[in-house]
């Protein structure tokens, strides 16, 4: 297998995850709690980091982010454009790049690529998503929108329902990524080799 073949496959995977993000963004985005649309973006961004690695996973999220910022309606509720910067939920979009990178980094650094490794990496990614995104949302509502009525507690309260969904999907992402990783590794190995 040549390097060009590997690079082509990598680019296809990056493009695939960049394309999955708009689907995840809008499949269930008609459900809104507070200011937060209920989406599958976190699930796909975690999978991108876990399966593509830190650089390619983050690249897929950067492509998705740029696609939306230049005006394509790929964000939740079919939004796009530079005005998204001023949306309270923009922090979650930024966090997808960071969480994909960190999720991939943790898995790459761990010697044992077992379920525990993937669970740790995926849930660290989820934590980054919530901490970064929710703090940005609080800042946006307080300072950009000038809404003093929205407290720090209320903003985190909006995240309670999405958190239940995201915890379940993060478990599923870790299990799915583990299985896919070992299937890929097995296919790369000769019949006489065993996966540790």
HELIX and SHEET records of a PDB file:
HELIX    1   1 UNK A    3  UNK A   26  1                                  24    
HELIX    2   2 UNK A   41  UNK A   52  1                                  12    
HELIX    3   3 UNK A   54  UNK A   69  1                                  16    
HELIX    4   4 UNK A   76  UNK A   78  5                                   3    
HELIX    5   5 UNK A   82  UNK A   86  5                                   5    
HELIX    6   6 UNK A   90  UNK A  109  1                                  20    
HELIX    7   7 UNK A  115  UNK A  139  1                                  25    
HELIX    8   8 UNK A  140  UNK A  144  3                                   5    
HELIX    9   9 UNK A  152  UNK A  188  1                                  37    
SHEET    1   A 2 UNK A  32  UNK A  33  0                                        
SHEET    2   A 2 UNK A  36  UNK A  37 -1                                        
END                                                                             
